[in-house]
Amino acid sequence: MKNNNQINVPQAREAMDKFKMQAASEVGVNLKNGYNGDLTSREAGSVGGQMVKKMIEAYEQGMQ
C-alpha cells in the first residue's frame, strides 16, 4: 500500500510535526516522536480534528 501523505515543501516537516504535537497536547493525547501505532482511532482522529480546527481559525483570522 503506497503512502500518499507527502509534504510538498520538505522544510515544512518540522513545523507540521510541531503543529501536530501542539494539537495533541491540547486534546490530551500523548504523542511521541516516531511511531504512534498504539493510538486508538478516536485519539488519532481527535488530533487531526484539532489540527483542522486550528487551520480554519487561522484562515478566518486572515480574512478579517
PDB file of N, CA, C and O in Angstrom:
ATOM      1  N   MET A   1       0.847  -1.182   0.000  1.00  0.00           N
ATOM      2  CA  MET A   1       0.000   0.000   0.000  1.00  0.00           C
ATOM      3  C   MET A   1       0.886   1.236   0.000  1.00  0.00           C
ATOM      4  O   MET A   1       1.737   1.396   0.874  1.00  0.00           O
ATOM      5  N   LYS A   2       0.688   2.095  -0.965  1.00  0.00           N
ATOM      6  CA  LYS A   2       1.508   3.296  -1.112  1.00  0.00           C
ATOM      7  C   LYS A   2       0.998   4.412  -0.207  1.00  0.00           C
ATOM      8  O   LYS A   2      -0.208   4.648  -0.123  1.00  0.00           O
ATOM      9  N   ASN A   3       1.915   5.096   0.468  1.00  0.00           N
ATOM     10  CA  ASN A   3       1.569   6.209   1.341  1.00  0.00           C
ATOM     11  C   ASN A   3       1.647   7.501   0.537  1.00  0.00           C
ATOM     12  O   ASN A   3       2.713   7.853   0.033  1.00  0.00           O
ATOM     13  N   ASN A   4       0.528   8.209   0.413  1.00  0.00           N
ATOM     14  CA  ASN A   4       0.482   9.467  -0.335  1.00  0.00           C
ATOM     15  C   ASN A   4       0.555  10.686   0.568  1.00  0.00           C
ATOM     16  O   ASN A   4       0.336  11.804   0.103  1.00  0.00           O
ATOM     17  N   ASN A   5       0.858  10.500   1.843  1.00  0.00           N
ATOM     18  CA  ASN A   5       0.935  11.614   2.773  1.00  0.00           C
ATOM     19  C   ASN A   5       2.312  12.249   2.697  1.00  0.00           C
ATOM     20  O   ASN A   5       3.165  12.017   3.554  1.00  0.00           O
ATOM     21  N   GLN A   6       2.520  13.053   1.660  1.00  0.00           N
ATOM     22  CA  GLN A   6       3.799  13.694   1.475  1.00  0.00           C
ATOM     23  C   GLN A   6       3.645  15.193   1.642  1.00  0.00           C
ATOM     24  O   GLN A   6       2.653  15.784   1.216  1.00  0.00           O
ATOM     25  N   ILE A   7       4.635  15.793   2.266  1.00  0.00           N
ATOM     26  CA  ILE A   7       4.663  17.245   2.394  1.00  0.00           C
ATOM     27  C   ILE A   7       5.379  17.794   1.174  1.00  0.00           C
ATOM     28  O   ILE A   7       6.495  17.375   0.864  1.00  0.00           O
ATOM     29  N   ASN A   8       4.743  18.730   0.481  1.00  0.00           N
ATOM     30  CA  ASN A   8       5.302  19.259  -0.759  1.00  0.00           C
ATOM     31  C   ASN A   8       6.559  20.084  -0.541  1.00  0.00           C
ATOM     32  O   ASN A   8       7.420  20.136  -1.420  1.00  0.00           O
ATOM     33  N   VAL A   9       6.679  20.724   0.601  1.00  0.00           N
ATOM     34  CA  VAL A   9       7.860  21.523   0.921  1.00  0.00           C
ATOM     35  C   VAL A   9       8.588  20.807   2.053  1.00  0.00           C
ATOM     36  O   VAL A   9       8.132  20.840   3.196  1.00  0.00           O
ATOM     37  N   PRO A  10       9.715  20.159   1.753  1.00  0.00           N
ATOM     38  CA  PRO A  10      10.409  19.366   2.778  1.00  0.00           C
ATOM     39  C   PRO A  10      10.750  20.155   4.049  1.00  0.00           C
ATOM     40  O   PRO A  10      10.781  19.579   5.137  1.00  0.00           O
ATOM     41  N   GLN A  11      10.999  21.435   3.928  1.00  0.00           N
ATOM     42  CA  GLN A  11      11.338  22.247   5.087  1.00  0.00           C
ATOM     43  C   GLN A  11      10.142  22.426   6.028  1.00  0.00           C
ATOM     44  O   GLN A  11      10.321  22.835   7.176  1.00  0.00           O
ATOM     45  N   ALA A  12       8.960  22.134   5.570  1.00  0.00           N
ATOM     46  CA  ALA A  12       7.763  22.314   6.389  1.00  0.00           C
ATOM     47  C   ALA A  12       7.533  21.144   7.343  1.00  0.00           C
ATOM     48  O   ALA A  12       6.694  21.243   8.239  1.00  0.00           O
ATOM     49  N   ARG A  13       8.259  20.040   7.171  1.00  0.00           N
ATOM     50  CA  ARG A  13       8.032  18.855   8.003  1.00  0.00           C
ATOM     51  C   ARG A  13       8.178  19.165   9.489  1.00  0.00           C
ATOM     52  O   ARG A  13       7.346  18.741  10.291  1.00  0.00           O
ATOM     53  N   GLU A  14       9.217  19.894   9.864  1.00  0.00           N
ATOM     54  CA  GLU A  14       9.438  20.212  11.276  1.00  0.00           C
ATOM     55  C   GLU A  14       8.288  21.046  11.832  1.00  0.00           C
ATOM     56  O   GLU A  14       7.834  20.807  12.951  1.00  0.00           O
ATOM     57  N   ALA A  15       7.817  22.020  11.059  1.00  0.00           N
ATOM     58  CA  ALA A  15       6.704  22.861  11.507  1.00  0.00           C
ATOM     59  C   ALA A  15       5.426  22.031  11.647  1.00  0.00           C
ATOM     60  O   ALA A  15       4.668  22.223  12.598  1.00  0.00           O
ATOM     61  N   MET A  16       5.182  21.114  10.712  1.00  0.00           N
ATOM     62  CA  MET A  16       3.988  20.271  10.791  1.00  0.00           C
ATOM     63  C   MET A  16       4.063  19.325  11.980  1.00  0.00           C
ATOM     64  O   MET A  16       3.055  19.085  12.644  1.00  0.00           O
ATOM     65  N   ASP A  17       5.242  18.787  12.257  1.00  0.00           N
ATOM     66  CA  ASP A  17       5.400  17.914  13.425  1.00  0.00           C
ATOM     67  C   ASP A  17       5.141  18.679  14.713  1.00  0.00           C
ATOM     68  O   ASP A  17       4.495  18.165  15.626  1.00  0.00           O
ATOM     69  N   LYS A  18       5.644  19.908  14.787  1.00  0.00           N
ATOM     70  CA  LYS A  18       5.425  20.748  15.972  1.00  0.00           C
ATOM     71  C   LYS A  18       3.930  21.073  16.121  1.00  0.00           C
ATOM     72  O   LYS A  18       3.385  21.032  17.224  1.00  0.00           O
ATOM     73  N   PHE A  19       3.285  21.393  15.005  1.00  0.00           N
ATOM     74  CA  PHE A  19       1.851  21.695  14.995  1.00  0.00           C
ATOM     75  C   PHE A  19       1.047  20.481  15.471  1.00  0.00           C
ATOM     76  O   PHE A  19       0.104  20.626  16.249  1.00  0.00           O
ATOM     77  N   LYS A  20       1.420  19.287  15.003  1.00  0.00           N
ATOM     78  CA  LYS A  20       0.733  18.057  15.395  1.00  0.00           C
ATOM     79  C   LYS A  20       0.904  17.793  16.886  1.00  0.00           C
ATOM     80  O   LYS A  20      -0.056  17.419  17.561  1.00  0.00           O
ATOM     81  N   MET A  21       2.110  17.983  17.408  1.00  0.00           N
ATOM     82  CA  MET A  21       2.355  17.763  18.833  1.00  0.00           C
ATOM     83  C   MET A  21       1.560  18.751  19.687  1.00  0.00           C
ATOM     84  O   MET A  21       1.029  18.388  20.738  1.00  0.00           O
ATOM     85  N   GLN A  22       1.482  20.004  19.226  1.00  0.00           N
ATOM     86  CA  GLN A  22       0.712  21.015  19.951  1.00  0.00           C
ATOM     87  C   GLN A  22      -0.770  20.640  19.967  1.00  0.00           C
ATOM     88  O   GLN A  22      -1.417  20.717  21.011  1.00  0.00           O
ATOM     89  N   ALA A  23      -1.306  20.238  18.824  1.00  0.00           N
ATOM     90  CA  ALA A  23      -2.713  19.842  18.748  1.00  0.00           C
ATOM     91  C   ALA A  23      -2.981  18.647  19.646  1.00  0.00           C
ATOM     92  O   ALA A  23      -4.015  18.589  20.311  1.00  0.00           O
ATOM     93  N   ALA A  24      -2.063  17.696  19.670  1.00  0.00           N
ATOM     94  CA  ALA A  24      -2.228  16.507  20.515  1.00  0.00           C
ATOM     95  C   ALA A  24      -2.266  16.882  21.989  1.00  0.00           C
ATOM     96  O   ALA A  24      -3.083  16.356  22.744  1.00  0.00           O
ATOM     97  N   SER A  25      -1.392  17.784  22.398  1.00  0.00           N
ATOM     98  CA  SER A  25      -1.383  18.169  23.809  1.00  0.00           C
ATOM     99  C   SER A  25      -2.658  18.924  24.179  1.00  0.00           C
ATOM    100  O   SER A  25      -3.135  18.813  25.309  1.00  0.00           O
ATOM    101  N   GLU A  26      -3.212  19.687  23.242  1.00  0.00           N
ATOM    102  CA  GLU A  26      -4.452  20.429  23.505  1.00  0.00           C
ATOM    103  C   GLU A  26      -5.642  19.507  23.729  1.00  0.00           C
ATOM    104  O   GLU A  26      -6.555  19.848  24.483  1.00  0.00           O
ATOM    105  N   VAL A  27      -5.645  18.342  23.083  1.00  0.00           N
ATOM    106  CA  VAL A  27      -6.767  17.413  23.261  1.00  0.00           C
ATOM    107  C   VAL A  27      -6.424  16.285  24.224  1.00  0.00           C
ATOM    108  O   VAL A  27      -7.225  15.372  24.420  1.00  0.00           O
ATOM    109  N   GLY A  28      -5.244  16.340  24.824  1.00  0.00           N
ATOM    110  CA  GLY A  28      -4.872  15.377  25.852  1.00  0.00           C
ATOM    111  C   GLY A  28      -4.405  14.026  25.336  1.00  0.00           C
ATOM    112  O   GLY A  28      -4.537  13.016  26.027  1.00  0.00           O
ATOM    113  N   VAL A  29      -3.858  14.002  24.122  1.00  0.00           N
ATOM    114  CA  VAL A  29      -3.335  12.760  23.559  1.00  0.00           C
ATOM    115  C   VAL A  29      -1.819  12.781  23.691  1.00  0.00           C
ATOM    116  O   VAL A  29      -1.164  13.761  23.336  1.00  0.00           O
ATOM    117  N   ASN A  30      -1.275  11.690  24.205  1.00  0.00           N
ATOM    118  CA  ASN A  30       0.166  11.599  24.430  1.00  0.00           C
ATOM    119  C   ASN A  30       0.852  11.069  23.169  1.00  0.00           C
ATOM    120  O   ASN A  30       0.968   9.859  22.977  1.00  0.00           O
ATOM    121  N   LEU A  31       1.304  11.991  22.312  1.00  0.00           N
ATOM    122  CA  LEU A  31       2.064  11.608  21.121  1.00  0.00           C
ATOM    123  C   LEU A  31       3.530  11.559  21.466  1.00  0.00           C
ATOM    124  O   LEU A  31       4.005  12.294  22.332  1.00  0.00           O
ATOM    125  N   LYS A  32       4.241  10.691  20.783  1.00  0.00           N
ATOM    126  CA  LYS A  32       5.690  10.657  20.933  1.00  0.00           C
ATOM    127  C   LYS A  32       6.298  10.789  19.545  1.00  0.00           C
ATOM    128  O   LYS A  32       5.633  10.515  18.545  1.00  0.00           O
ATOM    129  N   ASN A  33       7.547  11.205  19.477  1.00  0.00           N
ATOM    130  CA  ASN A  33       8.222  11.298  18.192  1.00  0.00           C
ATOM    131  C   ASN A  33       8.383   9.907  17.619  1.00  0.00           C
ATOM    132  O   ASN A  33       8.717   8.965  18.338  1.00  0.00           O
ATOM    133  N   GLY A  34       8.148   9.779  16.337  1.00  0.00           N
ATOM    134  CA  GLY A  34       8.268   8.475  15.696  1.00  0.00           C
ATOM    135  C   GLY A  34       6.933   7.762  15.617  1.00  0.00           C
ATOM    136  O   GLY A  34       5.894   8.380  15.382  1.00  0.00           O
ATOM    137  N   TYR A  35       6.975   6.467  15.816  1.00  0.00           N
ATOM    138  CA  TYR A  35       5.808   5.599  15.643  1.00  0.00           C
ATOM    139  C   TYR A  35       4.779   5.796  16.747  1.00  0.00           C
ATOM    140  O   TYR A  35       5.113   5.774  17.931  1.00  0.00           O
ATOM    141  N   ASN A  36       3.518   5.989  16.347  1.00  0.00           N
ATOM    142  CA  ASN A  36       2.415   6.148  17.293  1.00  0.00           C
ATOM    143  C   ASN A  36       1.278   5.181  16.971  1.00  0.00           C
ATOM    144  O   ASN A  36       0.104   5.523  17.112  1.00  0.00           O
ATOM    145  N   GLY A  37       1.633   3.984  16.542  1.00  0.00           N
ATOM    146  CA  GLY A  37       0.640   2.996  16.153  1.00  0.00           C
ATOM    147  C   GLY A  37      -0.198   2.459  17.290  1.00  0.00           C
ATOM    148  O   GLY A  37      -1.171   1.740  17.060  1.00  0.00           O
ATOM    149  N   ASP A  38       0.166   2.798  18.516  1.00  0.00           N
ATOM    150  CA  ASP A  38      -0.613   2.334  19.659  1.00  0.00           C
ATOM    151  C   ASP A  38      -1.792   3.255  19.984  1.00  0.00           C
ATOM    152  O   ASP A  38      -2.546   2.984  20.918  1.00  0.00           O
ATOM    153  N   LEU A  39      -1.958   4.344  19.218  1.00  0.00           N
ATOM    154  CA  LEU A  39      -3.089   5.238  19.439  1.00  0.00           C
ATOM    155  C   LEU A  39      -4.375   4.589  18.956  1.00  0.00           C
ATOM    156  O   LEU A  39      -4.376   3.822  17.993  1.00  0.00           O
ATOM    157  N   THR A  40      -5.459   4.902  19.630  1.00  0.00           N
ATOM    158  CA  THR A  40      -6.760   4.450  19.147  1.00  0.00           C
ATOM    159  C   THR A  40      -7.191   5.340  17.989  1.00  0.00           C
ATOM    160  O   THR A  40      -6.648   6.428  17.798  1.00  0.00           O
ATOM    161  N   SER A  41      -8.156   4.878  17.228  1.00  0.00           N
ATOM    162  CA  SER A  41      -8.691   5.680  16.125  1.00  0.00           C
ATOM    163  C   SER A  41      -9.282   6.979  16.658  1.00  0.00           C
ATOM    164  O   SER A  41      -9.163   8.030  16.027  1.00  0.00           O
ATOM    165  N   ARG A  42      -9.911   6.901  17.807  1.00  0.00           N
ATOM    166  CA  ARG A  42     -10.506   8.093  18.397  1.00  0.00           C
ATOM    167  C   ARG A  42      -9.441   9.126  18.742  1.00  0.00           C
ATOM    168  O   ARG A  42      -9.619  10.316  18.478  1.00  0.00           O
ATOM    169  N   GLU A  43      -8.328   8.675  19.333  1.00  0.00           N
ATOM    170  CA  GLU A  43      -7.245   9.595  19.689  1.00  0.00           C
ATOM    171  C   GLU A  43      -6.636  10.228  18.440  1.00  0.00           C
ATOM    172  O   GLU A  43      -6.439  11.442  18.384  1.00  0.00           O
ATOM    173  N   ALA A  44      -6.340   9.400  17.443  1.00  0.00           N
ATOM    174  CA  ALA A  44      -5.753   9.922  16.211  1.00  0.00           C
ATOM    175  C   ALA A  44      -6.706  10.898  15.530  1.00  0.00           C
ATOM    176  O   ALA A  44      -6.280  11.937  15.027  1.00  0.00           O
ATOM    177  N   GLY A  45      -7.980  10.568  15.515  1.00  0.00           N
ATOM    178  CA  GLY A  45      -8.968  11.455  14.913  1.00  0.00           C
ATOM    179  C   GLY A  45      -9.117  12.766  15.645  1.00  0.00           C
ATOM    180  O   GLY A  45      -9.335  13.808  15.026  1.00  0.00           O
ATOM    181  N   SER A  46      -9.000  12.723  16.959  1.00  0.00           N
ATOM    182  CA  SER A  46      -9.125  13.972  17.717  1.00  0.00           C
ATOM    183  C   SER A  46      -7.946  14.891  17.448  1.00  0.00           C
ATOM    184  O   SER A  46      -8.108  16.111  17.434  1.00  0.00           O
ATOM    185  N   VAL A  47      -6.761  14.326  17.234  1.00  0.00           N
ATOM    186  CA  VAL A  47      -5.587  15.145  16.896  1.00  0.00           C
ATOM    187  C   VAL A  47      -5.798  15.781  15.527  1.00  0.00           C
ATOM    188  O   VAL A  47      -5.599  16.985  15.363  1.00  0.00           O
ATOM    189  N   GLY A  48      -6.196  14.982  14.549  1.00  0.00           N
ATOM    190  CA  GLY A  48      -6.444  15.507  13.206  1.00  0.00           C
ATOM    191  C   GLY A  48      -7.543  16.554  13.210  1.00  0.00           C
ATOM    192  O   GLY A  48      -7.425  17.584  12.545  1.00  0.00           O
ATOM    193  N   GLY A  49      -8.599  16.302  13.946  1.00  0.00           N
ATOM    194  CA  GLY A  49      -9.695  17.268  14.032  1.00  0.00           C
ATOM    195  C   GLY A  49      -9.257  18.588  14.645  1.00  0.00           C
ATOM    196  O   GLY A  49      -9.669  19.659  14.201  1.00  0.00           O
ATOM    197  N   GLN A  50      -8.416  18.501  15.672  1.00  0.00           N
ATOM    198  CA  GLN A  50      -7.909  19.721  16.311  1.00  0.00           C
ATOM    199  C   GLN A  50      -7.025  20.503  15.336  1.00  0.00           C
ATOM    200  O   GLN A  50      -7.060  21.733  15.308  1.00  0.00           O
ATOM    201  N   MET A  51      -6.236  19.785  14.541  1.00  0.00           N
ATOM    202  CA  MET A  51      -5.387  20.454  13.554  1.00  0.00           C
ATOM    203  C   MET A  51      -6.242  21.189  12.520  1.00  0.00           C
ATOM    204  O   MET A  51      -5.945  22.329  12.163  1.00  0.00           O
ATOM    205  N   VAL A  52      -7.299  20.538  12.041  1.00  0.00           N
ATOM    206  CA  VAL A  52      -8.193  21.172  11.062  1.00  0.00           C
ATOM    207  C   VAL A  52      -8.867  22.385  11.683  1.00  0.00           C
ATOM    208  O   VAL A  52      -8.976  23.432  11.045  1.00  0.00           O
ATOM    209  N   LYS A  53      -9.319  22.249  12.919  1.00  0.00           N
ATOM    210  CA  LYS A  53      -9.967  23.366  13.611  1.00  0.00           C
ATOM    211  C   LYS A  53      -9.034  24.575  13.681  1.00  0.00           C
ATOM    212  O   LYS A  53      -9.450  25.703  13.414  1.00  0.00           O
ATOM    213  N   LYS A  54      -7.768  24.333  14.041  1.00  0.00           N
ATOM    214  CA  LYS A  54      -6.783  25.419  14.145  1.00  0.00           C
ATOM    215  C   LYS A  54      -6.496  26.042  12.774  1.00  0.00           C
ATOM    216  O   LYS A  54      -6.330  27.257  12.667  1.00  0.00           O
ATOM    217  N   MET A  55      -6.439  25.208  11.722  1.00  0.00           N
ATOM    218  CA  MET A  55      -6.199  25.742  10.376  1.00  0.00           C
ATOM    219  C   MET A  55      -7.357  26.618   9.920  1.00  0.00           C
ATOM    220  O   MET A  55      -7.142  27.661   9.301  1.00  0.00           O
ATOM    221  N   ILE A  56      -8.582  26.205  10.220  1.00  0.00           N
ATOM    222  CA  ILE A  56      -9.751  27.003   9.848  1.00  0.00           C
ATOM    223  C   ILE A  56      -9.749  28.323  10.613  1.00  0.00           C
ATOM    224  O   ILE A  56     -10.027  29.376  10.040  1.00  0.00           O
ATOM    225  N   GLU A  57      -9.434  28.265  11.912  1.00  0.00           N
ATOM    226  CA  GLU A  57      -9.372  29.502  12.707  1.00  0.00           C
ATOM    227  C   GLU A  57      -8.330  30.458  12.142  1.00  0.00           C
ATOM    228  O   GLU A  57      -8.578  31.660  12.057  1.00  0.00           O
ATOM    229  N   ALA A  58      -7.170  29.940  11.756  1.00  0.00           N
ATOM    230  CA  ALA A  58      -6.109  30.788  11.198  1.00  0.00           C
ATOM    231  C   ALA A  58      -6.550  31.393   9.880  1.00  0.00           C
ATOM    232  O   ALA A  58      -6.270  32.560   9.609  1.00  0.00           O
ATOM    233  N   TYR A  59      -7.230  30.623   9.065  1.00  0.00           N
ATOM    234  CA  TYR A  59      -7.722  31.127   7.780  1.00  0.00           C
ATOM    235  C   TYR A  59      -8.750  32.235   8.003  1.00  0.00           C
ATOM    236  O   TYR A  59      -8.712  33.270   7.338  1.00  0.00           O
ATOM    237  N   GLU A  60      -9.667  32.009   8.945  1.00  0.00           N
ATOM    238  CA  GLU A  60     -10.699  33.018   9.221  1.00  0.00           C
ATOM    239  C   GLU A  60     -10.087  34.294   9.775  1.00  0.00           C
ATOM    240  O   GLU A  60     -10.553  35.388   9.458  1.00  0.00           O
ATOM    241  N   GLN A  61      -9.056  34.174  10.592  1.00  0.00           N
ATOM    242  CA  GLN A  61      -8.370  35.355  11.120  1.00  0.00           C
ATOM    243  C   GLN A  61      -7.712  36.137   9.977  1.00  0.00           C
ATOM    244  O   GLN A  61      -7.697  37.368   9.990  1.00  0.00           O
ATOM    245  N   GLY A  62      -7.175  35.422   8.999  1.00  0.00           N
ATOM    246  CA  GLY A  62      -6.545  36.068   7.850  1.00  0.00           C
ATOM    247  C   GLY A  62      -7.519  36.787   6.948  1.00  0.00           C
ATOM    248  O   GLY A  62      -7.133  37.701   6.219  1.00  0.00           O
ATOM    249  N   MET A  63      -8.785  36.385   6.985  1.00  0.00           N
ATOM    250  CA  MET A  63      -9.802  37.011   6.146  1.00  0.00           C
ATOM    251  C   MET A  63     -10.274  38.341   6.716  1.00  0.00           C
ATOM    252  O   MET A  63     -10.851  39.152   5.991  1.00  0.00           O
ATOM    253  N   GLN A  64     -10.042  38.573   7.988  1.00  0.00           N
ATOM    254  CA  GLN A  64     -10.556  39.788   8.631  1.00  0.00           C
ATOM    255  C   GLN A  64      -9.680  40.977   8.367  1.00  0.00           C
ATOM    256  O   GLN A  64      -9.972  42.076   8.838  1.00  0.00           O
TER     257      GLN A  64
END
